[in-house]
Amino acid sequence: EERVALMEEPVAAEEPDSYTDLPPPQQRRRSICEGCDRPKPVCLCHVIPNPPIPTATRIVILQHPHESRHKLSTTPLITKSLSNAASAVARRLTPGLLRRLLPDGSSGELPRNVFYLFPPTPSSPEAVSLSDLRQSLAEISSKGEASVVIAFDATWKHAKEMVAASEGYLSKFARRACLDGFDSAVEGGSIYESELVLRKEPCGGCVSTLEAVARWVGAAEEEEGGGGAEIEGRLIGLLREAVRLQAQFLKPVKPRPKLLKKNRRADQQQPDRTILYIVAVPALGYGVCLPGLIMSGKYVIAAIAASFPIAYLCDTLVSDVKIFGGSTPGTVSNKEWWEETDKKFQAWPRTAGPPVVMNPISRQNFIVKSRD
């Protein structure tokens, strides 16, 4: 007796009524350091000064809202490293905001010895360089007064908008200053070229907010006897370490080949061939053949323009100087002959006959007689 094994059909699992019943996928979030508020692979707690460094100069940083959300912003590093630093997120500086950022914010008078850092622009007044301000900082230090420096943390476009919006208020009591070495005609550096650049700079001399504050504090605190060089070195070391850690996660960039236009690409693909250029010399009645390569329009126009003085020189040498010999007839060189000839022509009687009508069809000419 043949036995057949019966296989039970598998029971399908119950599907959920909707995909909303499914549990959300678990997202792996980066672990953040509690000390510096940065991801642990790029933690900077080992280089951030603890406790923060005290300075006589008050550091005020106005940060753009977009910049406050950027992961590579250096403003948090400044406020954690310097005890006399404060920051605020806004698009322009107002009197109320400045009073909250200053230590003696309750006073209603405008602060003294205030500077704001921003390079010169065509539409804004010129800025005094930091090297020229050392004497002013020394005078402030000799009087026992503290200075205030305001920095704008934003991209180049947003920073210009923030300065333009705040300059009407700042011009009443603050002086505009900039760091040495700014040049708008030079392209800025990147993280691949410098150990102090976190992001691509717009032009030469532009630096990050942390480096700008470090260089200012280094000059101001040195004049006030607060060890400015040491403070600047610690802040620059902090920036250098941040760039080093960030550079570990960069991928090597291969330079892209320079793209050429179609006409230039075709010119490069054509083999070099020699042609003859004919430079016309109208005065001599002949041309000069010059061997050369294919040239563009500007060279052809320049060659034609240069042929005119050459033609004039050749005509003068042949006709007037007589480098090939010969003499000029007296009827041409004698001015009296020309004057007498002209008198003869002017005295020649001019008479005219009756008008003639021409018939091109019958090829006959008819003389029109007057009725007089």
C-alpha positions, 0 to 999 in steps of 0.5 A: 500500500502506497502511503502519501505524506500530507504536508500542511500548508504554512499559515501566513502571518497576520499583516498589520492593518497599516504601516503606522503600526510598525515600530520606527527604525532605531537611529544611531545618534552620535555620542556627544561630549558633555564638556565641550558639546562636540561629538566624542571623536572630535572632543576638545576637552583636553585642549580647552582651558579649564578654568577659562582664561580671564582677560581684561578685554571684553569679547562680544560676539554677534552670531548669525542665526544660520551660523549658530546651527553650523557644526563647525562654528568656533563661537562656543569654543571662545565662550568656553575658553575665555571668562570675559566673553559673551555671545548672542544670536541676532542679525544686528546689534541694538542698544538693548542687546549690547547692554545685556552683553556687557558686564555693566549692562545696567548703565545707560551710557554708551561704552568707551574704548569699543572696537568692532572687527570687520575688514574694509569694504567698498561701501563702508569706511576704511578700517584701522589695522591692528598694527596701527592700533597698538599705540591706542591700546597702550594709551587705554592700558595706561589709563587703567581702562578696559576695552571692548571688541565686537566680532561678527560670526557669520559667512562673508555674505551674512557678515556684510549684511550684519555690519551694514545693519549695525553700523549706524549704531556702532559708528556713534561710539565704536571704531572699526578695526581689521586684522593685518593681511586682508586682501580681497583680490587673493583667493582664501585658503581651505582646510587642505592648505592650512592647519588653521582653516576649518572652512573655505575662506572667501578671500586672503586674510579672512580667518575664523572667529576664534583666530580673529579673537585670539590675535586681537586678545594677543595684541590687547592683553600684551599692551595691558600686561596680561600675557597676551602672547600666551593667551593667543598661543593657547587659543591658536593651539585649540583651533589647530587641534580642532582642524587636525581632528576634523581633517581625519574625516576628510576624503582625498580630493582629486583635482578636476581637469580644467574644462575647455570650450569647444573652439579651444578644444578643437584648436588644441586637437588640430596639428600644427601646420605652417602657413604664409601671412601676406602683409600688403605694402600699398606704396610698393605695390607688392606683398611680403610673405611671412611664415608662421603658425595659425594666429588668432584675430588679435595678432592678424589685426596687429600685423595689419596695423603694423604694415601701414608705418612700414609702407610709409617708411618704404615709400619715403625711402624709395620716392624721396630719399632715392635709395635705389638711385634716380632723380625727380623731374624739374616739372615735379620738384619746381614749385613755380612750374606748378603755379604756372600750370595751375594758372593755365588750367584756371584760365582755360575757357570753358564752353558747353554745347546744347543739351543732348538727349540720349535714346539707348533703345534706338541708339540715337542722340538728339540735340535739343535746340533752344526756342530763342 
